[in-house]
Amino acid sequence: EAALEALEARQEEVLRRLYELKGAVDGLSKMIQTPDADFDVTDIIQSGDSSPLTANGAQLDAMLGKDYGALKDIVINASPAQPPLSLLVLHQLLCQRYKVFSAVHTHSSVHSMPEKLLRCFGEQSKKQLRQEHQLGFTLIWKDVPKPQMKFSVQTMCPIEGEGNIARFLFSLLGQKPSALTATLMDSWVDTALFQLREGSSKERAAVLRAMNVALGKSPWLVGNELSLADVVAWSVLQQLGSTNTAPTNVQKWVKSCENLAPFSSIMKLLK
């Protein structure tokens, strides 16, 4: 019986190592199957003992599908000419919730890069082991017209556009807003990205007035809690550089955002 138990334990160990290897290979294949894979991915498979993951792993499995031992990888392409600030803020929020393996690369289509954008995730430790994390988050600075995201290359089409990617990332934070809250949040995201960022000066003024009214009734754009609406609207205002000329309630709200670490850390990229 002892021999049988030893055999079972050995089989478990072999399976565990196979799953770890599968996770590393999955991460590698996600890179290789994207058209942006001409950067060094040799460090994506790393050896070392893994520690069991705890915390919110089960919640990630519930949202993204269970795949024992395989790191769930998000790969985003974005242009350094128009950094998607909302995605960087959401990355910070995800880091507060999960063990995130973060990496930044530069695609060959980008010829010059501000150093601060290369360090937008802070200092990256070479000693990190992929299998000790729950979520892989790779940002590739690339000459693309709009941000693109790939999550599960085999089963999912790329997601395009800052708003759509932001919605996906925000869903991973596990908040479950009511139908009404979700609709209001969606509406503000579209308003910020299309009317505030791309609209005429008349449209922008109208959006700022609407924001001012909403923020006169509640501390955040959608009620009493920070939501995706705040992340995206703040990011667009920063991209436009128009926070100083905004109405009173909007300026007060901007300061409330920037008092939170995920926003204040991104502010350093703008200086």
N, C-alpha and C positions, 0 to 999 in steps of 0.2 A: 504493500500500500504506500509506503514511504517513497518507493521508486516511482510509482504512478504520480504522486503529488509533485515530485521533483520534475517529472516529465511535463506535467501540466504547467508548472511555474515557468519552465524553460520555454514552453510554447507561447505562454502569455508574453514573455519578454521578447521573443522573436516577433510576435504580432505587433507589440508596442513599437519596436524599432522599424518594422515595415511601415506602420502608419506614420511615424515621424518622417521617414524617407519619402513616403507618398506626399506628405504635406509640403516638404521642401521641393519636390519635383513639380507639384501643382503650382507652387509659387513661381517656379522657373518657367513652366509652360505658359503661364499667364503672360509673362514678359515676352517670351519668344513668339507667341502667337499674335502679339500686337505689332503693328507696322513701325513701332517706335523703339525697337529693341536693340538699337546699336549703341548701347552703353554697357558698361562692365557689370555683368550679373554673376561673376564668379563667387562673390561673397554671399550669394543668396542661400547656398547650401552650406550650413556650418555644422560642425560636429560638437559634441558635448552632451552631458547628461541633462535631460529635461526634468523640470519640476512640475508636479501636477498643477493644472490650472484650476483656480477656484473662482470666487467672485461671481461675475456676471456671464460666465461662459454659457450657462444653460439658456439665459435670455437671448444671447446671440444665436444659439442653435435654433431657438424657437422662431426667430425672425428670419434667419438666413438658411435654415436647413442644417441638420446634424451631419457632421463629417468628421468622425472621431480622429483626432490627431492631426488633422490638416488645418493649417492656418488659413483663415479667410482673408483673401487679398483684395484690396481696392487699389486700382491703378488709375491715376488721373493725369491727363495731358492738359496743360494750360499755358497760355502765352505770357511771358514776362512783361510784355508791353501793356497788358491789362490784367494784373494779378487778381484772381478771384478771391477777394478778401473774405467773403462769407464762408468759403470752403476752408480757409485757413482757421477761421474762428471755430467752425464746426469740428475741425481736427482737434483743436485744443479741448473742446467740450468732450469729445470722444475719449481723449487721453485721461480725463478726469474719471471716466466711467469704466474703461477697459484697459488692459495691458496692450498698448499699441506699438507695433514694430514700425517705426517711421523711417522713410528714406526719401532723399531728394536727388534727382539726376538731371542732367542737361542733355537734350537731344542735339544731334549735329546740325539741325536747322537753325539753332540759336548760336549766333557768333559772338555776342558779348552779353554778359550777365552781371547785374549788380550783385556784389558779394552778399548783401543782406538777404536777397531772395534765395541764395544757395543755403543760407543758414536759417530759413524761415521756420524750421522745426527745432531750432536750437542746436546745440552740439550733439552730433550723433556718435554714440559710443560704438567702437568696432567690436567690443566684447559682448554685445547683445546676441542672444541666441534666439532664432526665430521661434523655436518650439516652446519658448517660455512666454510667448505672447498669445493674445486671443485674436488680434486683428492686425493685418498688414496694411499699411497705408503708404503707398508710393506716389510721389508727385514728380512728374517729368515736365520740366520747362521745355516747351516745344512751340514752334511757329504754327499755331492752329488758329482758325478764325474764332472759335468758341471752345470752352472747356469740354473735354470728352472724358467719360469714365467707363472703365471695364471692371466688372466684378467677377462674374463667372463666365469665362470666355466660351466654354463649351455650350452653355445653355442660354446665354443672355446677349442680346444685341447691345452695342455700346449706347450709353445714355449721353445725350448732348445738351449743352446749355447749363449755365451756372445755377439757374433756378431748379431744374430737374435733378441735378446732382445734389444740390443742397437739400431737397426734399428727401432724397434717399438717405443721405447721411443723418439728417435730423430724425428720421424714423428709427435709426439704430440707437438713439438715446432712450428709447423705450417709453416715451410719453404717449399717452393714449387720449388725445383731445376729443371732446364731443364733436358730433357732426357739425354743429354751428361754429364752434371754435376753429375746427379744421378748415371750414369754408372761408371764414374771415381771414385766417392765416394765409391761405392760398391766394386770396384776393389781394392782400397787401404785398405778397411776394411778386405777383405779376405787375401790380401797380408800380412797385419800386423799380423792377427791372426794365419795364417797357415804357412807362410814362415818365418816371423820374429820371432814369438814366438816358433814355433815347428820345424823350419827347421834346417839344418846343419849350421855350422859356415860359410861355403861358401855361402849358400843361404842368411843368415843374412847380410853378407857383401854386397851382390848384392842388397838387398832391401835398405840398408842404402845409397848405391851409388845412386840408383834411387830416393830416397827421397831427397838427396842432390841436384840432378839435378833439380827436380821439385821445390824445395824451393829456387833455384837460380833464377827461373823465376817468382815466385809469393810468397807473404808472407805466404800463407797457402797451404796445399797440393793440394787443388782443388780451384785455383783462389784466389780472394781477400777477401773471407769471411771464417771465421771458419766454419768447417763442421764436420760431424760424422767421416770423415777420420782422422782429427786431433785428435779428442777425443780418438779414438781407438788406433791409432799409438802411441800417447803419453803414453797411459796407458800401452801398451805392453812394450815400452822402459823402463818405470818405473819398471815394473814387472821383467824385465831382469836385471835391474840395470846397463844399458850400455849407459846412457846419456852422461857420461863424456868422453867416447872414440868415440863418434859419430863424423862424419864429420862436418866441420865448419857451413854450412848452417843449418844442423839439430840441432846443439847445440843452434844456434841463435833462431831457431823456438821453441825449448823446453823452452827457457827463455820467449818468447812471450806468450806461453801457460800459463806458471806459473805466469805471470803478471796479469792473469785474475782470479778473485775470485773463480769461480767454481773449478779451478785446484789447486790454492794455498791452499784452505781449505783441499783438499784431500792429499796434500803433507805432512800435519801434521800427517797423519796416517802412513806414511812411515818412520818417524823418530824414 
